[in-house]
Amino acid sequence: MSDITEQVGALIREARKAKGLSQEELAKLMGVTKAAISGYETGKQNLTVGTLYKVSIALNLPLKISLG
């Protein structure tokens, strides 16, 4: 995947760990599999805006997108 996908995945991993959650716990909160969380965090699975929104809700963090 692209560098941006890997960068976003790293941010998700850091936020998940900061909240003290395992991949399995985050997956349950989001309604996805642990494998999906692993894919997001490693940048091997593309993220949609909808998925990013689910991450933000599950981690109780704001989702901010800037295009300029």
C-alpha positions as CSV (number, residue, x, y, z in Angstrom):
1,M,0.0,0.0,0.0
2,S,1.0,3.6,0.0
3,D,3.0,5.6,2.5
4,I,-0.2,7.5,3.6
5,T,-2.0,4.2,4.3
6,E,0.9,3.1,6.4
7,Q,1.0,6.5,8.2
8,V,-2.7,6.4,9.0
9,G,-2.3,2.8,10.2
10,A,0.5,3.8,12.5
11,L,-1.7,6.6,13.9
12,I,-4.5,4.1,14.5
13,R,-2.2,1.7,16.3
14,E,-0.8,4.5,18.5
15,A,-4.3,5.7,19.4
16,R,-5.5,2.2,20.1
17,K,-2.6,1.5,22.4
18,A,-3.0,4.9,24.1
19,K,-6.6,3.8,25.0
20,G,-5.3,0.5,26.3
21,L,-7.2,-1.6,23.8
22,S,-6.1,-4.8,22.1
23,Q,-6.7,-5.3,18.4
24,E,-9.4,-7.7,19.3
25,E,-11.2,-5.2,21.6
26,L,-11.0,-2.5,18.9
27,A,-12.3,-4.9,16.3
28,K,-15.3,-5.8,18.5
29,L,-16.1,-2.1,19.1
30,M,-16.0,-1.5,15.3
31,G,-17.8,-4.6,14.3
32,V,-14.9,-5.9,12.2
33,T,-12.4,-8.8,12.5
34,K,-9.1,-8.7,14.3
35,A,-7.5,-9.4,11.0
36,A,-9.1,-6.2,9.6
37,I,-7.6,-4.1,12.4
38,S,-4.2,-5.7,11.8
39,G,-4.5,-4.9,8.1
40,Y,-5.4,-1.3,8.8
41,E,-2.6,-0.8,11.3
42,T,0.0,-2.3,9.0
43,G,-1.2,-0.4,5.9
44,K,-2.0,-3.7,4.1
45,Q,-5.7,-2.9,4.0
46,N,-7.1,0.3,2.5
47,L,-9.3,2.5,4.7
48,T,-12.5,4.2,3.6
49,V,-13.7,7.4,5.2
50,G,-16.5,5.3,6.7
51,T,-13.9,3.0,8.3
52,L,-12.0,6.0,9.6
53,Y,-15.2,7.3,11.1
54,K,-15.8,3.9,12.9
55,V,-12.2,4.1,14.3
56,S,-12.9,7.6,15.6
57,I,-16.1,6.6,17.3
58,A,-14.6,3.4,18.8
59,L,-11.6,5.3,20.2
60,N,-13.7,8.4,21.1
61,L,-11.4,10.6,19.1
62,P,-12.4,13.4,16.6
63,L,-11.9,12.7,12.9
64,K,-10.3,15.7,11.2
65,I,-9.8,15.8,7.5
66,S,-8.0,18.7,5.8
67,L,-7.6,19.2,2.1
68,G,-5.9,22.5,2.2
